[in-house]
Amino acid sequence: MKRLDGKVALISGAARGQGRAAALRFAAEGALVVGGDLLHEEALETQRLVAREGGTILTPGPLDVTDEDSVRSWTEEAVDAFGGVDIVCVNADAVRCGATGSQSCEDFASTTRAELDSVRLTVRAVWPHLLRSRGCVLTIGSTAALTGSLTSPRTAHAASKGAVIALTRQLAAEGAPYGVRVNCVSPGTTGTDGSRADPLADDHPMRGIARRIPLGRAGSPDDVVNAAVFLASDEAAYVTGAHLVVDGGWSTVLPGAHPLNVSRKEPGT
Ligand SMILES: NC(=O)c1ccc[n+]([C@@H]2O[C@H](COP(=O)([O-])OP(=O)(O)OC[C@H]3O[C@@H](n4cnc5c(N)ncnc54)[C@H](O)[C@@H]3O)[C@@H](O)[C@H]2O)c1
């Protein structure tokens, strides 16, 4: 028996990065995946990759998680095809960076729409189905919610992701009486299209930070998806309102004198 056998799992932002990795892995774990993304062609490529591995996936038309009607019809397509919803992974995201003093109101609002309003809209559309299935929600936070940054001006992003973590806890309270679990995974620096490939590369703007990650490497989409699969599975049946940080120790271990790469050091040295 696979860990997500027969569960209907909606995954937003499935065209690339962590969303594509989640679609592949959830399907491999037996889930019936419903993907969606603004980038529909790329989302269809995810569908082809999942199908090639023998997984089940449906990708209805383009999804815009900032648009209530779009999210509602995505949910309805899933229910029509598979009869309900067990898991929703609210992963899609579009960030506009900027410092408080210089970021335009439009860029701030665009980021909060894509990172925070989208979570509320998606969960609202899916909620009645989760109540029926005693399902679960996975939100995606970020270590940007946990630390200020000297190098990356990200006012709206930090505020939105902080709010996503708070919203997770509130939703956990609202869902608990009905057996609906709601948890958050917060990645640190993770190598995806969104984070511009390898943050350890010499020309990457985040390299100074990434080289100080205590576990000695940037995260991979699979690192994040491993946590997501656990929280979505019955192994986490008694876990709700949790915030699981997947960042190689970045947000909890002070930077020290070790240059890099602690993971390659021999025990006792
Ligand atoms: N990669 C990292 O270093 C990192 C770090 C912390 C948190 N995160 C979080 O993890 C999640 C996934 O990140 P990623 O790096 O895979 O991102 P990504 O940019 O590679 O992928 C995000 C996907 O969301 C889609 N999207 C954007 N706006 C949309 C909309 N309105 N409707 C539907 N789809 C839309 C994009 O087209 C894209 O396919 C995000 O929530 C992100 O904030 C990522």
The ligand as a Tripos MOL2 file, in Angstrom:
@<TRIPOS>MOLECULE
LIG
   44    48     1     0     0
SMALL
NO_CHARGES

@<TRIPOS>ATOM
      1 N1         12.4210   27.9780   -4.1380 N.am      1 LIG1
      2 C1         12.6930   28.5010   -2.9590 C.2       1 LIG1
      3 O1         13.8550   28.7970   -2.6100 O.2       1 LIG1
      4 C2         11.5750   28.7210   -1.9770 C.ar      1 LIG1
      5 C3         11.9040   29.1430   -0.6860 C.ar      1 LIG1
      6 C4         10.8960   29.3430    0.2280 C.ar      1 LIG1
      7 C5          9.5690   29.1500   -0.1330 C.ar      1 LIG1
      8 N2          9.2740   28.7560   -1.3980 N.ar      1 LIG1
      9 C6          7.8650   28.5580   -1.7160 C.3       1 LIG1
     10 O2          7.6560   27.2950   -2.3130 O.3       1 LIG1
     11 C7          6.5940   27.3780   -3.2730 C.3       1 LIG1
     12 C8          7.0750   26.8910   -4.6250 C.3       1 LIG1
     13 O3          8.2290   27.6340   -4.9770 O.3       1 LIG1
     14 P1          9.0350   27.3440   -6.3260 P.3       1 LIG1
     15 O4         10.4190   27.7930   -6.0870 O.co2     1 LIG1
     16 O5          8.7630   25.9580   -6.7970 O.co2     1 LIG1
     17 O6          8.3400   28.4010   -7.2860 O.3       1 LIG1
     18 P2          8.3550   28.5050   -8.8910 P.3       1 LIG1
     19 O7          8.3710   29.9490   -9.2040 O.co2     1 LIG1
     20 O8          9.3910   27.6220   -9.4820 O.co2     1 LIG1
     21 O9          6.9200   27.9130   -9.2510 O.3       1 LIG1
     22 C9          5.7610   28.5880   -8.8820 C.3       1 LIG1
     23 C10         4.6680   28.2060   -9.8360 C.3       1 LIG1
     24 O10         3.4770   28.9550   -9.4900 O.3       1 LIG1
     25 C11         2.8680   29.3800  -10.7030 C.3       1 LIG1
     26 N3          2.0080   30.5490  -10.4780 N.ar      1 LIG1
     27 C12         2.3920   31.8180  -10.2250 C.ar      1 LIG1
     28 N4          1.3150   32.6110  -10.0920 N.ar      1 LIG1
     29 C13         0.2330   31.8120  -10.2830 C.ar      1 LIG1
     30 C14        -1.1640   32.0410  -10.2860 C.ar      1 LIG1
     31 N5         -1.6690   33.2580  -10.0680 N.pl3     1 LIG1
     32 N6         -1.9980   31.0150  -10.5090 N.ar      1 LIG1
     33 C15        -1.4930   29.7610  -10.7350 C.ar      1 LIG1
     34 N7         -0.1790   29.4850  -10.7570 N.ar      1 LIG1
     35 C16         0.6750   30.4980  -10.5460 C.ar      1 LIG1
     36 C17         4.0450   29.6950  -11.6120 C.3       1 LIG1
     37 O11         3.6480   29.7410  -12.9640 O.3       1 LIG1
     38 C18         5.0000   28.5580  -11.2910 C.3       1 LIG1
     39 O12         4.7940   27.4440  -12.1170 O.3       1 LIG1
     40 C19         6.1530   28.8500   -3.3010 C.3       1 LIG1
     41 O13         5.0310   29.0150   -2.4570 O.3       1 LIG1
     42 C20         7.3730   29.5620   -2.7350 C.3       1 LIG1
     43 O14         7.0690   30.7850   -2.1070 O.3       1 LIG1
     44 C21        10.2410   28.5300   -2.3280 C.ar      1 LIG1
@<TRIPOS>BOND
     1     1     2 1
     2     2     3 2
     3     2     4 1
     4     4     5 ar
     5     4    44 ar
     6     5     6 ar
     7     6     7 ar
     8     7     8 ar
     9     8     9 1
    10     8    44 ar
    11     9    10 1
    12     9    42 1
    13    10    11 1
    14    11    12 1
    15    11    40 1
    16    12    13 1
    17    13    14 1
    18    14    15 2
    19    14    16 1
    20    14    17 1
    21    17    18 1
    22    18    19 2
    23    18    20 1
    24    18    21 1
    25    21    22 1
    26    22    23 1
    27    23    24 1
    28    23    38 1
    29    24    25 1
    30    25    26 1
    31    25    36 1
    32    26    27 ar
    33    26    35 ar
    34    27    28 ar
    35    28    29 ar
    36    29    30 ar
    37    29    35 ar
    38    30    31 1
    39    30    32 ar
    40    32    33 ar
    41    33    34 ar
    42    34    35 ar
    43    36    37 1
    44    36    38 1
    45    38    39 1
    46    40    41 1
    47    40    42 1
    48    42    43 1
@<TRIPOS>SUBSTRUCTURE
     1 LIG1         1 GROUP 0 **** ****
